[in-house]
Amino acid sequence: MGPSEKARELGATKIEGGINWTWALGFTEEKAEEFVKWLNKNAFDYRGPYPPSGRNVTYDIRFR
């Protein structure tokens, strides 16, 4: 299972690709922490989780 699939399994509502990073959007705080643990265990680079701010009401994580 790749990180995008794992993110969806943990409740990410959207996956956005970019040139250097992929964003997993829409986590609860608990599920974002669980995804970060999975990324660490599987040696993926990541930034975040980014907490809710402004109009964003969920936690988001970017990874590669």
Backbone torsions as a table, in degrees:
resi	resn	phi	psi	omega
1	MET	NA	131.5	178.0
2	GLY	-87.8	173.6	-176.8
3	PRO	-65.8	-34.0	178.3
4	SER	-65.1	-41.7	178.5
5	GLU	-65.4	-41.5	179.4
6	LYS	-64.5	-41.0	178.6
7	ALA	-59.5	-45.4	179.1
8	ARG	-64.0	-39.5	178.1
9	GLU	-59.8	-34.2	-178.2
10	LEU	-89.3	3.1	172.6
11	GLY	109.2	4.9	175.9
12	ALA	-58.8	135.1	-177.4
13	THR	-94.1	-14.7	-179.3
14	LYS	-154.1	140.9	173.6
15	ILE	-118.4	123.6	179.4
16	GLU	-119.5	127.3	179.0
17	GLY	-92.1	153.1	176.5
18	GLY	-141.6	-177.1	-179.6
19	ILE	-66.5	-47.0	-175.8
20	ASN	-108.6	-26.0	-174.9
21	TRP	-132.0	154.3	169.5
22	THR	-113.6	136.8	178.6
23	TRP	-102.0	135.1	169.3
24	ALA	-110.4	119.5	-173.2
25	LEU	-115.6	146.9	169.1
26	GLY	100.8	20.4	-179.9
27	PHE	-81.1	153.6	162.1
28	THR	-78.6	165.9	179.7
29	GLU	-58.8	-45.1	-179.1
30	GLU	-61.5	-46.0	-178.5
31	LYS	-71.1	-31.6	175.3
32	ALA	-63.3	-43.5	178.3
33	GLU	-63.6	-39.2	178.1
34	GLU	-64.9	-39.7	178.3
35	PHE	-66.1	-40.8	177.2
36	VAL	-60.5	-42.2	177.2
37	LYS	-61.1	-41.6	178.8
38	TRP	-65.2	-42.7	178.0
39	LEU	-60.6	-44.4	178.0
40	ASN	-61.1	-46.9	-178.8
41	LYS	-60.0	-32.6	-176.0
42	ASN	-103.8	16.6	172.1
43	ALA	59.6	39.7	173.3
44	PHE	-96.8	145.3	174.0
45	ASP	-82.0	142.5	-179.9
46	TYR	-152.0	163.2	171.9
47	ARG	-132.1	136.9	-179.6
48	GLY	113.6	-168.8	10.4
49	PRO	-73.5	144.4	175.1
50	TYR	-89.4	122.6	-177.4
51	PRO	-75.2	166.6	177.2
52	PRO	-57.8	140.5	174.6
53	SER	-158.7	149.0	-179.1
54	GLY	57.6	-126.4	-179.4
55	ARG	-81.6	-14.6	-179.2
56	ASN	-78.8	125.0	-177.5
57	VAL	-112.7	9.3	-179.4
58	THR	-126.0	172.4	175.0
59	TYR	-91.8	137.9	-178.9
60	ASP	-126.1	148.7	-178.9
61	ILE	-136.5	136.7	171.9
62	ARG	-109.3	144.7	-174.6
63	PHE	-147.1	163.8	173.1
64	ARG	-154.6	NA	NA
